[in-house]
Amino acid sequence: MTARKPTIDDVARLSGLARATVSRVLNDGPNVSERSRTRVLEAVATLGYQVNLQARYLAGGRNRSVLLILASDTESEPNSYYQSALEIGALRVCMQTGMELVTHTLQQTRDDVTARLVELVEDSRCSGVILTPPFSDRVDLIAGLKQTGTVIVRISPAADEPGGIPGVGMDDEAAGHALARYLIALGHRRFGFIQGLAEHLSAEQRYRGALRALGEAGLDEGAMRAERGNFTFKAGVDLLPALVERADPPTAIICANDDTAVGALFAAHRAGIDVPGDLSLASFDDTPVSALVWPPLTTVHQPIQRMSARAVQIIAEALTAGGPVATGAERLPFSIVERGSVAPAR
């Protein structure tokens, strides 16, 4: 008789911990105390337990791949650093867990985007899908993917999904609120805001958070003038003049992301506007370019790599445990990076 190989349930019983906790330890996940981690590792050593990744995936008729789905827009250039940061974070955890990352870019305006994505998942037999904005808030698309049985994780979801699909991101509304409060504390009372694409709901929350901060400071809606952009350098170049060429121009402009802010900074230099003497500029993401321009940009640091890394961990935990172990949206911390593009209002 061949001795039965120990299972994750055996490890859970011997360690006295929940199966989900054991799964987090085995997949190097967060929110595990050092004591629990030690107990799991001691149980693993005692039992001689080994994770058979290949058998786990093949048992479900799936391979070891994770699909990272990025959005494209034929009318604008991609936000290259945001996408590459997501890939880097996901790749690191894929290497640790024995999985493979496959990146697909889909045009977000396609009428058949749901059918196309379902086809990709079924053809690839992947073990998990990571959806980035705006796909992470597309209820119809998520409903279609649920039918495939693959694990779904959403990047920067604007809200919890009714089915409990897990997500990872920062609190964008709180980030917008914090950035506006920071500018208000410096004496700014007239603002501009260059928004991103309307269907990117998490970015829209940044604008709503800024409006909430203005309201709390006793400023009416007229204190904020907004222009609709698309997260690109060109949007900043084209839209900054519309905000500053008025009788009462803003003393501070917030941009939906760093690429837009760099374009706005370029337009300000070209128009002879002193940044930050005459105009303060602030944005979101803290991409490398934000520290390379002059003056360097004050921006909200968004943990992009950590977001995609955690998404892969959630997929790995679900596969190890034989079912989802995370639900709802996890919020990672953000911070304001103070640099030279912001100064007190004159």
Secondary structure, DSSP 8 states (H G I E B T S, - for coil): -------HHHHHHHHTS-HHHHHHHHTT-SS--HHHHHHHHHHHHHHT----HHHHHHHTT--SEEEEEEEE-TTS---HHHHHHHHHHHHHHHHHHT-EEEEEEEETT-TTHHHHHHHHHHHHT-SEEEE-TTGGG-HHHHHHHHTTT-EEEEES-SS--TT---EEE--HHHHHHHHHHHHHHTT---EEEEE--TT-HHHHHHHHHHHHHHHHTT--GGGEEEEE--SSHHHHHHHHHHHHSSSS--SEEEESSHHHHHHHHHHHHHTT--TTTT-EEEEEE--GGGGTSSS--EEEE--HHHHHHHHHHHHHHHHHHTS----SEEE---EEE--TT-----
